[in-house]
Amino acid sequence: MADVTVYGFPISTFVNIVRLVLTHKNVAFDFQDLEPVMGSPSHLALHPFNRVPILDHAGFRVYETSAIALYVDEAFVGPALQPKDLRERARMQQWISAVGSYYYPYMSYHLSHERLIYPALGIAPDEKVVAHAIPRIAVALEVMERELGHGHNYLVGDQLTLADFFVLPTLTSLSMTPEGQQMLKTRPGIGAWRARMEAQPAVTKVRATVAPHIGKPVEHARKWVETHRPRY
């Protein structure tokens, strides 16, 4: 039994960021699926804000994806995922923040929920939510395409960093929607970056664990219609 446990539900964007980082670092871990108990006292004992992921390392427990990722990168041997250069680290942190502020909210929270999560539960999509998201997704993709014009392999340069693992799962969920597929067709820089990322062994391994859950109902997401869904 590993002394590292990740708590979450299988298709969570942020849970899979943590799984990607651990896998890339070759850290053995157990995964505890919280889907049946999301929002229960046992879940809230792990994360008082009713979210995932949570990491437990030999009794040390921490939540919030960025805190977990930084901890994992520094607590374990394996390929470093933070640049040594101060300004490159600042760029990495800028991308991590941008995911939470501009990428995930519209690509996943708005579009993917309406096109993928709710329909799997038999809940009709709210087209107002989709319409609100599309122009904001376009801006985020244009920014990413422009930034990748630096000619390097990854977001911050030629070193794979936490920034890349933070962005990838959100782009993957975007690519599973009809609107996302159309928008991604016209961004060759993003396409080339995604191809490099998808060739990473950690990405292959994590996707294999997620694949059986794609398209399956996320039962606790029924509550999101009242608690999470934007109103326009």
Backbone as CSV, one residue per row, in Angstrom:
resi,resn,N_x,N_y,N_z,CA_x,CA_y,CA_z,C_x,C_y,C_z
1,MET,0.835,-1.206,0.000,0.000,0.000,0.000,0.868,1.253,0.000
2,ALA,0.555,2.196,-0.910,1.332,3.425,-1.016,1.057,4.329,0.174
3,ASP,2.036,5.185,0.506,1.793,6.131,1.601,1.251,7.457,1.079
4,VAL,0.864,7.465,-0.208,0.222,8.632,-0.811,-1.168,8.222,-1.296
5,THR,-2.168,9.004,-0.922,-3.533,8.761,-1.372,-4.098,10.044,-1.958
6,VAL,-4.718,9.910,-3.121,-5.433,11.026,-3.740,-6.925,10.746,-3.592
7,TYR,-7.653,11.734,-3.088,-9.094,11.626,-2.933,-9.772,12.518,-3.978
8,GLY,-10.791,11.982,-4.619,-11.519,12.776,-5.601,-12.530,11.927,-6.326
9,PHE,-12.992,12.402,-7.489,-13.801,11.546,-8.347,-13.119,11.481,-9.713
10,PRO,-13.326,10.380,-10.455,-12.428,10.039,-11.571,-12.286,11.053,-12.689
11,ILE,-13.365,11.776,-13.057,-13.238,12.673,-14.205,-12.995,14.123,-13.806
12,SER,-12.739,14.380,-12.549,-12.471,15.745,-12.113,-11.218,16.301,-12.790
13,THR,-11.358,17.477,-13.367,-10.224,18.145,-14.009,-9.062,18.312,-13.044
14,PHE,-9.340,18.791,-11.848,-8.265,19.105,-10.911,-7.691,17.848,-10.259
15,VAL,-8.511,16.847,-10.055,-7.991,15.555,-9.590,-6.996,15.000,-10.603
16,ASN,-7.314,15.141,-11.876,-6.430,14.577,-12.886,-5.156,15.379,-13.084
17,ILE,-5.168,16.654,-12.747,-3.904,17.400,-12.708,-2.977,16.757,-11.677
18,VAL,-3.508,16.493,-10.505,-2.690,15.883,-9.447,-2.212,14.499,-9.864
19,ARG,-3.078,13.710,-10.473,-2.664,12.375,-10.909,-1.580,12.455,-11.987
20,LEU,-1.677,13.438,-12.871,-0.639,13.612,-13.887,0.709,13.947,-13.247
21,VAL,0.695,14.852,-12.285,1.949,15.257,-11.647,2.570,14.087,-10.893
22,LEU,1.783,13.373,-10.125,2.296,12.211,-9.383,2.839,11.150,-10.333
23,THR,2.118,10.886,-11.394,2.537,9.849,-12.340,3.820,10.253,-13.047
24,HIS,3.912,11.523,-13.443,5.142,12.001,-14.091,6.340,11.903,-13.153
25,LYS,6.098,12.114,-11.870,7.180,12.030,-10.879,7.460,10.586,-10.443
26,ASN,6.706,9.642,-11.001,6.854,8.215,-10.652,6.582,7.950,-9.167
27,VAL,5.583,8.667,-8.636,5.181,8.486,-7.246,4.005,7.511,-7.201
28,ALA,4.172,6.400,-6.516,3.073,5.447,-6.355,2.007,6.054,-5.452
29,PHE,0.739,5.881,-5.823,-0.337,6.424,-4.992,-1.596,5.580,-5.140
30,ASP,-2.410,5.634,-4.102,-3.742,5.037,-4.144,-4.745,6.123,-4.485
31,PHE,-5.816,5.714,-5.161,-6.878,6.664,-5.484,-8.138,6.256,-4.750
32,GLN,-8.691,7.190,-3.979,-9.921,6.946,-3.238,-11.058,7.716,-3.905
33,ASP,-11.999,6.990,-4.507,-13.110,7.607,-5.227,-14.149,8.118,-4.228
34,LEU,-14.357,9.421,-4.217,-15.313,10.036,-3.300,-16.702,10.213,-3.912
35,GLU,-16.883,9.779,-5.154,-18.170,9.990,-5.824,-19.371,9.593,-4.952
36,PRO,-19.355,8.432,-4.301,-20.548,8.052,-3.513,-20.789,8.913,-2.274
37,VAL,-19.760,9.660,-1.838,-19.900,10.397,-0.570,-19.659,11.896,-0.722
38,MET,-19.663,12.388,-1.955,-19.426,13.817,-2.158,-20.440,14.647,-1.373
39,GLY,-19.942,15.606,-0.614,-20.802,16.469,0.177,-21.196,15.911,1.530
40,SER,-20.788,14.696,1.823,-21.133,14.067,3.096,-20.163,14.515,4.187
41,PRO,-20.477,14.213,5.440,-19.539,14.567,6.511,-18.146,13.961,6.319
42,SER,-18.072,12.749,5.777,-16.751,12.135,5.585,-15.939,12.893,4.538
43,HIS,-16.616,13.418,3.502,-15.928,14.234,2.503,-15.522,15.586,3.094
44,LEU,-16.442,16.207,3.805,-16.161,17.526,4.383,-15.064,17.467,5.439
45,ALA,-14.868,16.294,6.032,-13.761,16.136,6.977,-12.419,16.197,6.261
46,LEU,-12.424,15.871,4.980,-11.209,15.931,4.166,-11.028,17.307,3.532
47,HIS,-12.136,17.907,3.109,-12.093,19.202,2.416,-13.301,20.024,2.877
48,PRO,-13.098,20.978,3.749,-14.229,21.706,4.348,-15.019,22.551,3.358
49,PHE,-14.477,22.748,2.131,-15.184,23.539,1.129,-15.886,22.670,0.092
50,ASN,-15.991,21.355,0.379,-16.792,20.459,-0.462,-16.248,20.352,-1.888
51,ARG,-14.931,20.240,-2.003,-14.296,20.137,-3.312,-13.293,18.977,-3.314
52,VAL,-12.707,18.765,-4.463,-11.616,17.813,-4.642,-10.578,18.501,-5.518
53,PRO,-9.322,18.029,-5.471,-8.768,16.848,-4.815,-8.263,17.144,-3.403
54,ILE,-7.929,16.049,-2.731,-7.219,16.086,-1.454,-6.077,15.086,-1.565
55,LEU,-4.933,15.432,-1.025,-3.782,14.527,-1.008,-3.418,14.212,0.430
56,ASP,-3.156,12.941,0.697,-2.640,12.520,2.000,-1.296,11.843,1.772
57,HIS,-0.254,12.367,2.417,1.075,11.769,2.320,1.523,11.397,3.723
58,ALA,1.406,10.121,4.013,1.846,9.603,5.321,1.251,10.391,6.482
59,GLY,-0.028,10.736,6.350,-0.701,11.453,7.418,-0.738,12.959,7.265
60,PHE,0.075,13.503,6.350,0.014,14.944,6.058,-1.031,15.155,4.975
61,ARG,-2.038,15.923,5.282,-3.164,16.103,4.363,-3.212,17.542,3.877
62,VAL,-3.427,17.711,2.566,-3.482,19.043,1.981,-4.504,19.047,0.847
63,TYR,-5.239,20.154,0.729,-6.149,20.320,-0.402,-5.784,21.603,-1.139
64,GLU,-6.433,21.810,-2.269,-6.160,22.843,-3.277,-5.074,22.335,-4.230
65,THR,-5.436,22.298,-5.513,-4.596,21.644,-6.524,-3.213,22.265,-6.629
66,SER,-3.126,23.573,-6.627,-1.809,24.197,-6.773,-0.919,23.882,-5.575
67,ALA,-1.490,23.876,-4.373,-0.707,23.522,-3.188,-0.232,22.082,-3.260
68,ILE,-1.112,21.194,-3.708,-0.733,19.774,-3.837,0.370,19.598,-4.857
69,ALA,0.207,20.226,-6.022,1.188,20.048,-7.096,2.568,20.550,-6.690
70,LEU,2.621,21.706,-6.060,3.909,22.238,-5.604,4.519,21.336,-4.540
71,TYR,3.696,20.844,-3.648,4.193,19.938,-2.607,4.769,18.674,-3.228
72,VAL,4.042,18.074,-4.148,4.505,16.827,-4.779,5.818,17.047,-5.511
73,ASP,5.923,18.166,-6.231,7.144,18.409,-7.002,8.359,18.547,-6.095
74,GLU,8.165,19.099,-4.893,9.295,19.332,-4.006,9.507,18.205,-2.992
75,ALA,8.469,17.420,-2.733,8.583,16.373,-1.713,9.156,15.073,-2.252
76,PHE,9.101,14.890,-3.567,9.503,13.612,-4.146,10.577,13.812,-5.212
77,VAL,11.432,12.811,-5.319,12.420,12.831,-6.398,11.689,12.590,-7.713
78,GLY,12.411,12.770,-8.802,11.792,12.633,-10.111,11.978,13.908,-10.897
79,PRO,11.533,13.930,-12.141,11.750,15.102,-12.993,11.153,16.368,-12.373
80,ALA,11.974,17.392,-12.266,11.510,18.658,-11.699,10.497,19.312,-12.626
81,LEU,9.424,19.847,-12.047,8.367,20.472,-12.839,8.255,21.966,-12.583
82,GLN,9.280,22.531,-11.943,9.335,23.976,-11.756,10.664,24.491,-12.304
83,PRO,10.630,25.553,-13.112,11.881,26.102,-13.630,12.745,26.667,-12.512
84,LYS,14.043,26.663,-12.728,14.949,27.275,-11.762,14.964,28.789,-11.895
85,ASP,14.764,29.263,-13.111,14.799,30.699,-13.363,13.571,31.387,-12.749
86,LEU,13.800,32.482,-12.036,12.731,33.186,-11.336,11.626,33.639,-12.283
87,ARG,11.995,34.212,-13.404,10.978,34.741,-14.314,10.195,33.608,-14.982
88,GLU,10.851,32.509,-15.255,10.135,31.368,-15.813,9.174,30.773,-14.794
89,ARG,9.579,30.782,-13.519,8.656,30.312,-12.479,7.443,31.237,-12.386
90,ALA,7.687,32.537,-12.550,6.571,33.481,-12.534,5.613,33.204,-13.691
91,ARG,6.147,32.901,-14.869,5.303,32.560,-16.017,4.508,31.281,-15.739
92,MET,5.159,30.313,-15.126,4.471,29.075,-14.775,3.297,29.367,-13.846
93,GLN,3.541,30.177,-12.816,2.480,30.519,-11.874,1.372,31.327,-12.559
94,GLN,1.754,32.131,-13.530,0.758,32.897,-14.280,-0.194,31.962,-15.008
95,TRP,0.348,30.907,-15.619,-0.494,29.935,-16.309,-1.389,29.180,-15.330
96,ILE,-0.834,28.797,-14.198,-1.626,28.068,-13.204,-2.806,28.925,-12.746
97,SER,-2.546,30.195,-12.497,-3.612,31.103,-12.094,-4.624,31.302,-13.215
98,ALA,-4.133,31.414,-14.445,-5.018,31.630,-15.596,-5.972,30.455,-15.804
99,VAL,-5.506,29.251,-15.528,-6.394,28.088,-15.654,-7.614,28.270,-14.762
100,GLY,-7.380,28.639,-13.509,-8.482,28.798,-12.574,-9.368,29.991,-12.859
101,SER,-8.804,31.028,-13.506,-9.558,32.267,-13.719,-10.226,32.366,-15.084
102,TYR,-9.555,31.847,-16.147,-10.025,32.115,-17.507,-10.260,30.867,-18.360
103,TYR,-9.606,29.768,-18.055,-9.713,28.566,-18.892,-10.761,27.600,-18.327
104,TYR,-10.518,27.080,-17.149,-11.469,26.128,-16.567,-12.881,26.699,-16.417
105,PRO,-13.071,27.922,-15.929,-14.443,28.393,-15.713,-15.320,28.350,-16.964
106,TYR,-14.758,28.681,-18.125,-15.575,28.740,-19.335,-15.504,27.459,-20.160
107,MET,-14.340,26.839,-20.223,-14.212,25.615,-21.013,-14.864,24.417,-20.341
108,SER,-14.698,24.315,-19.040,-15.238,23.164,-18.309,-16.519,23.516,-17.563
109,TYR,-16.436,24.482,-16.665,-17.561,24.824,-15.783,-18.787,25.252,-16.585
110,HIS,-18.563,25.969,-17.674,-19.668,26.384,-18.529,-19.931,25.362,-19.640
111,LEU,-18.999,25.273,-20.589,-19.268,24.509,-21.809,-19.321,23.000,-21.589
112,SER,-18.291,22.426,-20.981,-18.252,20.968,-20.836,-19.370,20.447,-19.938
113,HIS,-19.702,21.196,-18.911,-20.821,20.770,-18.065,-22.114,20.707,-18.870
114,GLU,-22.335,21.716,-19.708,-23.587,21.763,-20.466,-23.624,20.746,-21.605
115,ARG,-22.477,20.455,-22.189,-22.454,19.543,-23.339,-22.193,18.085,-22.946
116,LEU,-21.545,17.864,-21.804,-21.127,16.502,-21.452,-21.728,16.014,-20.129
117,ILE,-21.563,16.792,-19.075,-21.945,16.322,-17.737,-23.459,16.247,-17.576
118,TYR,-24.159,17.335,-17.868,-25.612,17.342,-17.668,-26.350,16.400,-18.619
119,PRO,-26.020,16.372,-19.915,-26.715,15.424,-20.795,-26.567,13.967,-20.367
120,ALA,-25.410,13.603,-19.793,-25.229,12.219,-19.328,-26.177,11.888,-18.181
121,LEU,-26.692,12.925,-17.525,-27.640,12.749,-16.428,-29.085,12.950,-16.875
122,GLY,-29.268,13.172,-18.184,-30.603,13.416,-18.700,-31.095,14.821,-18.462
123,ILE,-30.167,15.750,-18.182,-30.510,17.149,-17.925,-30.204,17.969,-19.180
124,ALA,-31.168,18.720,-19.650,-30.992,19.499,-20.876,-29.958,20.602,-20.676
125,PRO,-29.142,20.863,-21.693,-28.168,21.949,-21.584,-28.845,23.314,-21.589
126,ASP,-28.219,24.258,-20.946,-28.682,25.640,-20.946,-27.869,26.388,-22.007
127,GLU,-28.491,26.703,-23.110,-27.772,27.332,-24.222,-27.302,28.746,-23.893
128,LYS,-27.931,29.389,-22.924,-27.451,30.706,-22.504,-26.073,30.593,-21.862
129,VAL,-25.856,29.534,-21.104,-24.553,29.311,-20.477,-23.501,29.082,-21.555
130,VAL,-23.855,28.267,-22.548,-22.928,27.994,-23.657,-22.597,29.286,-24.399
131,ALA,-23.622,30.054,-24.734,-23.415,31.297,-25.491,-22.531,32.282,-24.735
132,HIS,-22.696,32.338,-23.411,-21.861,33.231,-22.603,-20.399,32.801,-22.652
133,ALA,-20.166,31.500,-22.715,-18.802,30.976,-22.633,-18.007,31.115,-23.927
134,ILE,-18.660,30.962,-25.075,-17.940,30.833,-26.352,-16.968,31.982,-26.623
135,PRO,-17.365,33.243,-26.541,-16.390,34.310,-26.831,-15.251,34.364,-25.826
136,ARG,-15.504,33.973,-24.603,-14.454,33.970,-23.584,-13.480,32.824,-23.808
137,ILE,-13.980,31.713,-24.284,-13.098,30.599,-24.657,-12.227,31.008,-25.843
138,ALA,-12.822,31.702,-26.787,-12.051,32.147,-27.963,-10.896,33.050,-27.545
139,VAL,-11.133,33.948,-26.609,-10.061,34.825,-26.130,-8.958,33.996,-25.477
140,ALA,-9.346,33.047,-24.623,-8.345,32.227,-23.937,-7.512,31.421,-24.925
141,LEU,-8.147,30.887,-25.950,-7.409,30.115,-26.954,-6.476,31.005,-27.765
142,GLU,-6.920,32.220,-28.078,-6.055,33.138,-28.814,-4.826,33.501,-27.997
143,VAL,-5.027,33.711,-26.700,-3.890,34.010,-25.832,-2.909,32.839,-25.827
144,MET,-3.414,31.645,-25.671,-2.547,30.472,-25.628,-1.820,30.266,-26.957
145,GLU,-2.542,30.442,-28.062,-1.925,30.286,-29.383,-0.803,31.307,-29.567
146,ARG,-1.059,32.529,-29.155,-0.046,33.581,-29.280,1.170,33.278,-28.407
147,GLU,0.915,32.847,-27.171,2.023,32.544,-26.265,2.869,31.388,-26.772
148,LEU,2.249,30.431,-27.409,3.002,29.297,-27.955,3.805,29.683,-29.195
149,GLY,3.621,30.885,-29.666,4.407,31.367,-30.797,5.865,31.591,-30.464
150,HIS,6.243,31.369,-29.192,7.647,31.550,-28.814,8.546,30.480,-29.429
151,GLY,7.951,29.434,-30.009,8.732,28.429,-30.723,9.305,27.320,-29.868
152,HIS,8.988,27.308,-28.579,9.482,26.259,-27.693,8.437,25.145,-27.570
153,ASN,8.833,24.060,-26.945,7.976,22.879,-26.905,6.804,22.998,-25.933
154,TYR,7.002,23.761,-24.865,5.993,23.793,-23.813,5.619,25.234,-23.476
155,LEU,4.700,25.407,-22.566,4.143,26.734,-22.316,5.168,27.738,-21.814
156,VAL,6.111,27.280,-20.993,7.080,28.192,-20.401,8.431,28.146,-21.118
157,GLY,8.615,27.203,-21.988,9.889,27.051,-22.688,10.054,25.611,-23.139
158,ASP,11.286,25.140,-23.131,11.532,23.758,-23.558,11.462,22.760,-22.418
159,GLN,11.241,23.237,-21.196,11.074,22.347,-20.055,9.594,22.137,-19.778
160,LEU,9.194,20.890,-19.662,7.841,20.565,-19.227,7.676,21.024,-17.780
161,THR,6.608,21.785,-17.499,6.411,22.305,-16.140,4.994,22.018,-15.660
162,LEU,4.741,22.393,-14.425,3.402,22.267,-13.872,2.376,23.009,-14.725
163,ALA,2.789,24.081,-15.364,1.863,24.844,-16.205,1.213,23.949,-17.251
164,ASP,1.993,23.107,-17.889,1.468,22.241,-18.944,0.468,21.237,-18.392
165,PHE,0.771,20.666,-17.243,-0.144,19.691,-16.650,-1.408,20.351,-16.106
166,PHE,-1.323,21.622,-15.751,-2.521,22.322,-15.306,-3.455,22.634,-16.477
167,VAL,-2.898,22.993,-17.605,-3.733,23.380,-18.746,-4.337,22.172,-19.458
168,LEU,-3.602,21.079,-19.560,-4.014,19.967,-20.419,-5.409,19.419,-20.120
169,PRO,-5.766,19.069,-18.882,-7.091,18.463,-18.685,-8.256,19.351,-19.110
170,THR,-8.124,20.660,-18.922,-9.184,21.568,-19.349,-9.286,21.594,-20.867
171,LEU,-8.155,21.607,-21.561,-8.176,21.566,-23.025,-8.747,20.242,-23.527
172,THR,-8.483,19.172,-22.789,-9.018,17.867,-23.183,-10.539,17.860,-23.100
173,SER,-11.085,18.399,-22.008,-12.547,18.448,-21.897,-13.140,19.348,-22.975
174,LEU,-12.461,20.446,-23.284,-12.920,21.318,-24.370,-12.981,20.557,-25.687
175,SER,-11.980,19.744,-25.945,-11.889,19.020,-27.218,-12.972,17.957,-27.384
176,MET,-13.695,17.661,-26.332,-14.760,16.660,-26.385,-16.119,17.281,-26.702
177,THR,-16.164,18.601,-26.837,-17.409,19.285,-27.185,-17.372,19.703,-28.655
178,PRO,-18.524,19.759,-29.311,-18.536,20.185,-30.727,-17.957,21.586,-30.923
179,GLU,-18.307,22.498,-30.045,-17.798,23.872,-30.174,-16.282,23.908,-29.993
180,GLY,-15.790,23.159,-29.015,-14.357,23.117,-28.774,-13.598,22.542,-29.944
181,GLN,-14.119,21.501,-30.539,-13.468,20.884,-31.689,-13.329,21.871,-32.836
182,GLN,-14.370,22.659,-33.057,-14.311,23.657,-34.127,-13.291,24.741,-33.826
183,MET,-13.262,25.219,-32.603,-12.328,26.288,-32.249,-10.885,25.820,-32.255
184,LEU,-10.652,24.587,-31.860,-9.285,24.074,-31.818,-8.712,23.819,-33.216
185,LYS,-9.560,23.620,-34.193,-9.088,23.353,-35.556,-8.245,24.490,-36.116
186,THR,-8.519,25.688,-35.666,-7.846,26.862,-36.235,-6.687,27.349,-35.370
187,ARG,-6.253,26.512,-34.431,-5.127,26.874,-33.555,-4.024,25.827,-33.682
188,PRO,-3.199,25.901,-34.718,-2.173,24.866,-34.939,-1.124,24.801,-33.842
189,GLY,-0.819,25.930,-33.228,0.165,25.909,-32.153,-0.325,25.100,-30.969
190,ILE,-1.597,25.288,-30.629,-2.182,24.508,-29.545,-2.240,23.039,-29.934
191,GLY,-2.567,22.773,-31.195,-2.621,21.387,-31.657,-1.282,20.685,-31.528
192,ALA,-0.201,21.382,-31.890,1.136,20.791,-31.786,1.518,20.577,-30.328
193,TRP,1.165,21.543,-29.477,1.429,21.381,-28.033,0.664,20.199,-27.466
194,ARG,-0.599,20.069,-27.836,-1.392,18.945,-27.342,-0.792,17.616,-27.789
195,ALA,-0.298,17.558,-29.011,0.314,16.312,-29.500,1.548,15.957,-28.683
196,ARG,2.345,16.963,-28.340,3.528,16.698,-27.507,3.111,16.230,-26.121
197,MET,2.082,16.848,-25.585,1.620,16.452,-24.255,1.041,15.039,-24.269
198,GLU,0.286,14.719,-25.290,-0.347,13.405,-25.353,0.670,12.289,-25.564
199,ALA,1.881,12.649,-25.979,2.950,11.655,-26.117,3.660,11.389,-24.794
200,GLN,3.356,12.180,-23.777,3.988,11.979,-22.474,3.474,10.682,-21.835
201,PRO,4.364,9.825,-21.343,3.912,8.574,-20.714,2.912,8.786,-19.590
202,ALA,3.090,9.841,-18.784,2.156,10.093,-17.684,0.754,10.359,-18.208
203,VAL,0.654,11.069,-19.320,-0.656,11.376,-19.891,-1.327,10.097,-20.374
204,THR,-0.560,9.246,-21.032,-1.104,7.966,-21.504,-1.639,7.138,-20.337
205,LYS,-0.867,7.063,-19.257,-1.271,6.246,-18.098,-2.517,6.800,-17.420
206,VAL,-2.541,8.101,-17.196,-3.690,8.684,-16.498,-4.940,8.588,-17.367
207,ARG,-4.806,8.830,-18.655,-5.977,8.739,-19.528,-6.555,7.325,-19.553
208,ALA,-5.702,6.327,-19.448,-6.190,4.946,-19.427,-7.054,4.687,-18.193
209,THR,-6.716,5.342,-17.079,-7.511,5.149,-15.859,-8.822,5.933,-15.916
210,VAL,-8.813,7.039,-16.657,-10.011,7.879,-16.746,-10.983,7.355,-17.797
211,ALA,-10.466,6.744,-18.856,-11.274,6.362,-20.015,-12.556,5.604,-19.677
212,PRO,-12.534,4.616,-18.759,-13.780,3.887,-18.479,-14.896,4.752,-17.893
213,HIS,-14.548,5.935,-17.414,-15.538,6.799,-16.762,-16.092,7.880,-17.694
214,ILE,-15.478,8.043,-18.863,-15.914,9.078,-19.797,-17.326,8.758,-20.297
215,GLY,-18.184,9.741,-20.248,-19.545,9.567,-20.725,-20.497,8.947,-19.725
216,LYS,-19.963,8.502,-18.598,-20.811,7.908,-17.563,-21.398,9.021,-16.679
217,PRO,-22.593,8.821,-16.151,-23.181,9.857,-15.287,-22.348,10.112,-14.032
218,VAL,-22.180,11.367,-13.712,-21.564,11.776,-12.446,-22.721,12.138,-11.532
219,GLU,-23.132,11.202,-10.713,-24.398,11.346,-10.005,-24.453,12.567,-9.096
220,HIS,-23.345,12.867,-8.425,-23.421,14.015,-7.517,-23.556,15.341,-8.268
221,ALA,-23.319,15.320,-9.598,-23.444,16.538,-10.395,-24.901,16.961,-10.586
222,ARG,-25.845,16.111,-10.235,-27.255,16.533,-10.299,-27.481,17.769,-9.425
223,LYS,-26.768,17.829,-8.331,-26.913,18.968,-7.416,-26.338,20.250,-8.011
224,TRP,-25.433,20.097,-8.994,-24.782,21.275,-9.556,-25.773,22.209,-10.251
225,VAL,-26.892,21.656,-10.727,-27.884,22.495,-11.395,-28.308,23.634,-10.471
226,GLU,-28.369,23.350,-9.181,-28.753,24.371,-8.211,-27.562,25.079,-7.576
227,THR,-26.469,24.347,-7.387,-25.347,24.908,-6.623,-24.217,25.464,-7.480
228,HIS,-24.063,24.964,-8.711,-22.914,25.325,-9.541,-23.286,26.075,-10.819
229,ARG,-24.413,25.749,-11.382,-24.738,26.229,-12.740,-24.873,27.751,-12.782
230,PRO,-24.159,28.398,-13.720,-24.296,29.851,-13.844,-25.728,30.229,-14.273
231,ARG,-26.128,31.422,-13.944,-27.454,31.939,-14.320,-27.288,33.164,-15.212
232,TYR,-27.850,33.085,-16.420,-27.788,34.224,-17.351,-29.183,34.512,-17.897
